[in-house]
Amino acid sequence: QLVAELADYSLVTLDVDPEDTRDLLKQLYQNLMPKKLRHALGEYYTPDWLADRLLNQLGYDGNPAKRILDPSCGSGTFPVLEIKRARRFIDGRMLPPAQALNMILENIVGYDLNPLAVISARTNYLLALGDLLEYRNGDITIPIYLCDSIMTPSEGGDLFTHNVFSFTTSVGRFSVPKSLVEAHLIDKLTDLLDECVHVQTPPEIYRKRVIHELPLKEIEDEDDIKITVELYMQLLDLEKKGINGIWARIIKNAFAPLFQPKFDYVAGNPPWVNWESLPA
């Protein structure tokens, strides 16, 4: 039944009418997600007219130099409308398309906890960029992150964890040395984890690569090296059990809020659950 539904979606719509395509994706997303789960997560999908009204009240005119965040972006309603405003702003001021594209990618940002919502929002973001994509220089990163905008990784408060940033997932707690977080080396670490887990590199070889590829010295930074090796062993164990998936990339996304510069605006529709439906 799912395949039959998908067969009705025409890819031609993508070129002819990107607006309709986004509406199709919004409906597809809401129909794929069980209503009970959406309710438990407090997900509510804002109509475009209401999101537009909110952006008007906020005074957001689409200036791509202004930074705006939706901390619970769902399938991307707010970021898409913000991109539309930014494109109108750009057209009226004859900004070079390559510069405009980079400004949008740097300054219109979304977070969400739901992996399917993030995939939908990234797709919608791409569709909203439209012909600006022709002016990109190499690969781009869509700034929609799979992360918790409130419960970000935090530094431990006791003697043993004050140099460690940790966060909890459904498969356990992941920890990263503070020195790598402060040096903005999370991307490099998670890329290395992803690569080594994929080919199941022996832990001793992984340790050597950590020392060689990250600014960690064998004796001086022994505690930090140990933490990264323990993290690798966790992911390797998940891989062997067949439940690894994308844990290295989840770690990378989880740290994204910590490295974002200050925002000028925050606009969105926060998760909303009736008091009587909240868990104990």
C-alpha positions as CSV (number, residue, x, y, z in Angstrom):
1,Q,0.0,0.0,0.0
2,L,2.9,2.3,0.8
3,V,4.6,1.6,-2.5
4,A,1.3,2.2,-4.3
5,E,0.9,5.6,-2.6
6,L,4.5,6.6,-3.5
7,A,3.9,5.6,-7.1
8,D,1.3,8.4,-7.4
9,Y,3.9,11.1,-6.6
10,S,5.2,12.6,-9.9
11,L,8.8,13.8,-9.8
12,V,8.0,16.3,-12.6
13,T,6.2,18.3,-10.0
14,L,9.6,19.1,-8.5
15,D,10.5,21.3,-11.5
16,V,7.1,22.6,-12.4
17,D,5.8,23.6,-9.0
18,P,8.1,23.3,-5.9
19,E,5.4,24.8,-3.7
20,D,3.0,21.9,-4.4
21,T,5.9,19.4,-3.9
22,R,6.4,20.8,-0.4
23,D,2.7,20.3,0.4
24,L,2.9,16.7,-0.8
25,L,5.9,16.1,1.4
26,K,4.1,17.6,4.4
27,Q,1.1,15.3,3.9
28,L,3.3,12.3,3.2
29,Y,5.3,12.9,6.5
30,Q,2.1,13.3,8.6
31,N,0.6,10.1,7.1
32,L,3.8,8.1,7.7
33,M,4.1,9.1,11.3
34,P,1.6,7.3,13.6
35,K,-0.8,9.9,15.2
36,K,-0.1,8.4,18.6
37,L,3.6,9.0,18.3
38,R,3.2,12.5,16.9
39,H,1.0,13.3,19.9
40,A,3.5,11.9,22.4
41,L,6.2,14.0,20.9
42,G,4.0,17.1,21.0
43,E,4.2,17.5,17.2
44,Y,1.8,20.0,15.7
45,Y,2.2,21.1,12.1
46,T,1.7,24.8,11.6
47,P,-0.4,26.0,8.6
48,D,1.7,28.2,6.3
49,W,-0.7,31.2,6.8
50,L,-0.2,31.0,10.6
51,A,3.6,30.7,10.3
52,D,3.6,33.7,7.9
53,R,1.6,35.7,10.3
54,L,4.0,34.9,13.1
55,L,7.0,36.0,10.9
56,N,5.2,39.2,10.2
57,Q,4.7,39.9,13.9
58,L,8.3,39.1,14.5
59,G,9.4,41.7,11.9
60,Y,11.4,39.2,9.9
61,D,11.8,40.6,6.4
62,G,14.0,37.9,4.9
63,N,17.3,39.8,5.3
64,P,19.7,36.8,4.8
65,A,22.3,38.6,7.0
66,K,20.0,38.1,10.0
67,R,20.3,34.7,11.7
68,I,17.0,32.9,12.5
69,L,16.4,29.5,14.2
70,D,13.5,27.1,14.5
71,P,14.4,24.9,17.5
72,S,11.6,22.4,16.7
73,C,11.3,22.6,13.0
74,G,9.3,19.5,12.1
75,S,9.0,19.0,8.4
76,G,10.4,22.5,7.8
77,T,7.4,24.9,7.5
78,F,9.2,27.9,9.1
79,P,12.7,27.5,7.4
80,V,11.0,27.2,4.0
81,L,8.9,30.3,4.5
82,E,12.0,32.1,5.7
83,I,13.9,31.1,2.6
84,K,11.1,32.4,0.4
85,R,11.3,35.8,2.2
86,A,15.1,35.7,1.9
87,R,14.8,35.1,-1.9
88,R,12.4,38.0,-2.3
89,F,14.8,40.2,-0.3
90,I,17.7,39.1,-2.4
91,D,15.9,39.7,-5.7
92,G,15.0,43.2,-4.7
93,R,18.6,44.1,-3.9
94,M,20.4,42.2,-6.8
95,L,22.7,40.3,-4.5
96,P,25.0,37.8,-6.3
97,P,23.3,34.4,-6.2
98,A,26.4,32.5,-4.9
99,Q,26.7,35.0,-2.0
100,A,22.9,34.8,-1.3
101,L,23.0,31.0,-1.2
102,N,25.9,31.0,1.3
103,M,24.1,33.6,3.5
104,I,20.9,31.5,3.6
105,L,22.8,28.3,4.4
106,E,24.7,30.1,7.3
107,N,21.7,31.9,8.8
108,I,18.5,29.9,8.4
109,V,18.8,27.0,10.7
110,G,16.5,24.3,12.2
111,Y,16.7,21.6,14.8
112,D,14.4,18.6,15.5
113,L,14.5,15.4,17.5
114,N,12.6,13.3,15.0
115,P,14.8,11.7,12.3
116,L,12.0,11.5,9.8
117,A,11.1,15.1,10.4
118,V,14.7,16.1,9.8
119,I,14.9,14.2,6.5
120,S,11.6,15.9,5.4
121,A,12.8,19.3,6.5
122,R,16.2,18.9,4.7
123,T,14.4,17.9,1.5
124,N,12.0,20.9,1.8
125,Y,14.9,23.2,2.4
126,L,16.6,22.0,-0.8
127,L,13.4,22.5,-2.8
128,A,13.1,26.0,-1.4
129,L,16.6,26.9,-2.5
130,G,15.6,26.0,-6.0
131,D,17.8,27.4,-8.8
132,L,20.2,29.0,-6.2
133,L,21.8,25.5,-5.9
134,E,23.3,26.0,-9.4
135,Y,25.6,28.6,-7.9
136,R,27.1,26.5,-5.1
137,N,30.9,26.0,-5.0
138,G,31.2,22.3,-4.2
139,D,29.3,20.4,-1.5
140,I,26.9,22.2,0.8
141,T,25.5,21.3,4.3
142,I,21.8,21.8,4.8
143,P,21.6,23.4,8.3
144,I,18.8,21.2,9.6
145,Y,20.2,19.2,12.5
146,L,18.9,16.0,14.3
147,C,19.4,17.2,17.9
148,D,17.7,18.3,21.1
149,S,17.6,22.1,21.3
150,I,17.3,22.1,25.1
151,M,19.1,19.0,26.4
152,T,22.4,19.7,24.7
153,P,25.5,17.8,25.6
154,S,26.8,19.2,28.9
155,E,30.0,19.1,30.9
156,G,30.0,16.8,34.0
157,G,30.0,18.5,37.4
158,D,32.1,16.2,39.5
159,L,35.8,15.4,39.8
160,F,35.7,12.5,37.3
161,T,33.5,14.1,34.6
162,H,34.3,17.8,34.6
163,N,36.5,17.4,31.5
164,V,33.9,15.4,29.6
165,F,30.8,16.4,27.6
166,S,28.1,13.8,27.6
167,F,24.5,13.2,26.4
168,T,22.1,10.3,26.7
169,T,20.6,8.3,23.7
170,S,18.3,5.4,23.5
171,V,21.3,3.0,23.5
172,G,23.2,4.6,26.3
173,R,25.3,7.6,27.3
174,F,28.0,8.9,24.9
175,S,30.9,11.0,26.2
176,V,33.5,13.2,24.3
177,P,36.6,14.9,25.8
178,K,36.1,18.6,26.5
179,S,39.4,19.4,24.7
180,L,38.0,18.2,21.4
181,V,34.7,20.0,21.9
182,E,36.5,23.3,22.7
183,A,38.8,22.8,19.7
184,H,35.7,22.4,17.4
185,L,37.0,19.0,16.4
186,I,33.7,17.0,16.8
187,D,33.3,16.7,13.0
188,K,36.8,15.3,12.6
189,L,36.2,12.9,15.5
190,T,32.8,11.7,14.3
191,D,34.1,11.2,10.7
192,L,36.9,9.1,12.1
193,L,34.5,7.1,14.2
194,D,32.2,6.6,11.3
195,E,35.0,5.4,9.0
196,C,36.5,3.0,11.6
197,V,33.2,1.5,12.8
198,H,32.2,0.9,9.2
199,V,35.3,-1.3,8.5
200,Q,35.5,-2.6,12.1
201,T,39.0,-1.3,12.7
202,P,40.8,-3.0,15.7
203,P,40.7,-0.7,18.8
204,E,44.5,-0.4,18.9
205,I,44.6,0.8,15.3
206,Y,41.8,3.3,16.1
207,R,43.8,4.6,19.1
208,K,46.9,5.2,16.9
209,R,44.8,7.1,14.3
210,V,43.3,9.2,17.1
211,I,46.8,10.2,18.2
212,H,48.0,10.8,14.7
213,E,44.9,12.7,13.3
214,L,43.6,14.6,16.4
215,P,45.7,17.0,18.6
216,L,46.1,14.5,21.4
217,K,49.5,13.5,22.8
218,E,50.0,9.9,23.9
219,I,51.1,10.6,27.5
220,E,49.9,14.1,28.2
221,D,46.3,13.5,27.0
222,E,46.0,9.8,28.1
223,D,42.6,10.4,29.8
224,D,41.1,12.0,26.6
225,I,42.5,9.3,24.4
226,K,40.9,6.7,26.7
227,I,37.5,8.4,26.5
228,T,37.6,8.4,22.7
229,V,38.6,4.8,22.6
230,E,35.7,3.9,25.0
231,L,33.3,5.8,22.7
232,Y,34.6,3.8,19.7
233,M,34.2,0.5,21.6
234,Q,30.5,1.5,22.3
235,L,29.8,2.2,18.6
236,L,31.7,-0.9,17.5
237,D,29.6,-3.0,19.9
238,L,26.4,-1.5,18.5
239,E,27.7,-2.2,15.0
240,K,28.3,-5.9,15.8
241,K,24.8,-6.2,17.3
242,G,23.4,-4.7,14.1
243,I,22.0,-1.5,15.8
244,N,24.7,1.0,14.9
245,G,23.0,2.8,12.0
246,I,24.1,6.4,12.1
247,W,25.4,6.9,15.7
248,A,28.5,8.8,14.8
249,R,26.4,11.3,12.8
250,I,23.9,11.5,15.7
251,I,26.8,12.5,17.9
252,K,27.9,15.2,15.3
253,N,24.4,16.6,15.1
254,A,23.9,16.6,18.9
255,F,26.8,19.0,19.3
256,A,25.6,21.3,16.5
257,P,23.7,23.7,18.9
258,L,26.9,24.3,20.9
259,F,28.8,25.7,17.9
260,Q,26.1,27.9,16.4
261,P,26.8,31.7,16.6
262,K,24.1,33.9,18.3
263,F,20.8,34.1,16.5
264,D,18.8,37.4,15.9
265,Y,15.5,35.6,15.9
266,V,13.9,32.4,17.2
267,A,10.7,31.4,15.4
268,G,8.7,28.2,15.5
269,N,6.0,26.2,17.1
270,P,7.3,24.4,20.2
271,P,6.2,20.8,21.1
272,W,2.8,21.0,22.8
273,V,1.3,18.2,24.9
274,N,-1.8,18.4,27.2
275,W,-0.9,18.3,30.8
276,E,-2.8,15.1,31.4
277,S,-0.9,13.4,28.5
278,L,2.5,14.2,29.9
279,P,4.5,11.1,31.2
280,A,5.0,11.0,35.0
